[in-house]
């Protein structure tokens, strides 16, 4: 078993550290934030993630994981140091590498024995060559240091499971020493290991994420066409999924992809391509479709309603997907401000994301409208004029169609995640608009109770 240090305790670093400890390694997680370190030492996870806190407590009690701000002590005699700090997007789409550079410098100044530095953060292809050179330039002691690339593919909400049961471990190395050590570190995981050179490993991360982003944008593009042609995107996806070359995953049309990876990594790869004189047309298209898609529901609702001014608007779901409190690039962030600017009185429900959302949109008057956070979906729906569904939380899916009819002033639902069957909503007497499927409309508008199916 190895003595490992992990730099950065966000999704990537903390989950990796905890999983390495779970597999028997001795792990020290390093973060600059003292409050966060104190929190983790007390057994509390700074992020909302299934199974994480339990494994933190278990491995801390077993003495296999600890947390510190003292990077020197953590790096000094580590066999390997994993870097999992953020590489946030800059305004031009490029990745900000300043956190990686800071850690690289600290490593160079701290290590006292041969050490493998493993970069887990998503970095532009070629970065790890520079990181290695940078560390060697600043090395204080005469030790061997090499940099390997080991991108991760965890999804938020299932990060621990995705790490312990990954479909593959990608390792990008430039020496047999580095390759052998990484293989040994991962040996207790019993997972398939794909060993390639450093640049290929870096590229695998972008190519995988951007391919999935492309898949979603493709389905959203087809969904929009389905609406015009009277086809149903869910049936189309089902039919496509039987072809094993296409597969059944990531075919869900909706209001676009959000989160910390797809939006950032599509823009970053497009930027890298441009820097190298190449135009990555497919990825560019995926970005464009996604931008349009995020406000698709609002555009539909604006066609249906003259104004949102003074209306009670129920918003169900704020996070970019269920199972996380993360709001990065969430569709709610694009839609809520435009609704508020139009004077909507929003009643927002999210089982875990409301507090974070309230930091950006504090309860009360904002612009011409107001926002109120409720912990009960029925309170959001009571007497509402219109309802938007932005995240497919289990709690939202559990609301039966007839509830919208019973609770709302006018049962008018815009569903960005296609969580209901169109037929069920029609049977329940709910006017219903979703993505890429026929709408249930109110024939003759106000006053008429007859609902009929209609293409957009
Ligand atoms: C993603 C990748 O799945 C993961 O491998 C990578 O390491 C990081 O990025 P994550 O962003 O946590 O993970 O979430 P994911 O479940 O992939 O969803 C991303 C976005 O795509 C969400 O907004 C989700 O709603 C959307 N999505 C996903 C769709 O719109 N349709 C789909 O069919 C699948």
Boltz pocket constraint, residues with backbone or C-beta under 6 A from the ligand:
constraints:
  - pocket:
      binder: B
      contacts: [[A, 152], [A, 153], [A, 154], [A, 155], [A, 156], [A, 157], [A, 209], [A, 212], [A, 216], [A, 249], [A, 250], [A, 251], [A, 252], [A, 253], [A, 254], [A, 255], [A, 256], [A, 257], [A, 258], [A, 259], [A, 260], [A, 261], [A, 262], [A, 320], [A, 321]]
      max_distance: 6.0
